[in-house]
């Protein structure tokens, strides 16, 4: 099964920068495509995710927020 990870972020967010580095490394290890989306670029995204960024989505479903739980993310992508 093919997965896709989306990282919901915002500009000048240090937690987002850390999460991005983690997601990039983990997805790179597993060959899983991933992308980022700026929650502040869309009113609906900001309303949904704005107070919890970074938010990790796996296949469009919320997987976690604030920090990457590496073992849990790897298990979800296995």
C-alpha positions as CSV (number, residue, x, y, z in Angstrom):
1,X,0.0,0.0,0.0
2,X,1.3,3.4,-0.9
3,X,1.1,6.2,1.7
4,X,1.5,10.0,1.6
5,X,2.4,12.2,4.6
6,X,1.3,15.8,4.7
7,X,2.9,18.1,7.3
8,X,0.7,21.1,8.2
9,X,3.0,24.0,9.1
10,X,3.4,27.7,9.3
11,X,6.2,30.2,8.6
12,X,8.6,31.0,11.5
13,X,7.5,27.9,13.5
14,X,10.5,26.2,15.2
15,X,8.5,23.2,16.1
16,X,7.4,22.9,12.4
17,X,11.1,23.1,11.4
18,X,11.9,20.2,13.7
19,X,8.9,18.1,12.5
20,X,9.8,18.8,8.9
21,X,13.4,17.5,9.4
22,X,12.0,14.4,11.2
23,X,9.3,13.7,8.5
24,X,11.9,14.3,5.7
25,X,14.3,11.8,7.3
26,X,11.6,9.1,8.1
27,X,9.8,9.3,4.8
28,X,13.2,9.3,3.0
29,X,14.2,6.1,4.8
30,X,10.9,4.5,3.8
31,X,10.5,5.9,0.3
32,X,7.2,7.5,1.2
33,X,6.2,10.8,-0.5
34,X,5.5,13.7,1.6
35,X,4.6,17.4,1.4
36,X,4.0,20.5,3.5
37,X,1.0,22.8,3.6
38,X,1.0,26.3,5.2
39,X,-2.1,26.5,7.4
40,X,-2.0,30.3,7.3
41,X,-2.5,30.3,3.5
42,X,-6.1,29.1,3.9
43,X,-8.7,30.3,6.3
44,X,-10.2,26.8,6.7
45,X,-6.9,25.1,7.4
46,X,-6.0,27.8,9.9
47,X,-9.3,27.3,11.7
48,X,-8.8,23.5,11.7
49,X,-5.1,23.2,12.5
50,X,-3.8,26.6,13.5
51,X,-3.4,26.1,17.3
52,X,-1.9,22.6,16.9
53,X,0.8,23.0,14.3
54,X,2.8,21.1,13.3
55,X,0.1,18.5,12.4
56,X,1.0,15.2,10.7
57,X,-1.5,13.7,8.3
58,X,-1.1,10.2,6.9
59,X,-3.2,9.6,3.8
60,X,-5.2,12.7,4.7
61,X,-6.1,11.5,8.2
62,X,-4.7,13.2,11.3
63,X,-1.9,11.1,12.8
64,X,-0.5,13.5,15.4
65,X,0.5,17.0,16.3
66,X,3.2,19.2,18.0
67,X,5.9,16.6,17.5
68,X,6.7,13.5,15.4
69,X,6.5,10.2,17.3
70,X,9.0,8.4,15.2
71,X,8.1,4.8,16.1
72,X,4.4,5.4,15.7
73,X,4.9,7.2,12.3
74,X,7.1,4.4,11.0
75,X,4.5,1.8,12.1
76,X,1.7,3.7,10.3
77,X,3.8,3.8,7.1
78,X,4.9,0.1,7.2
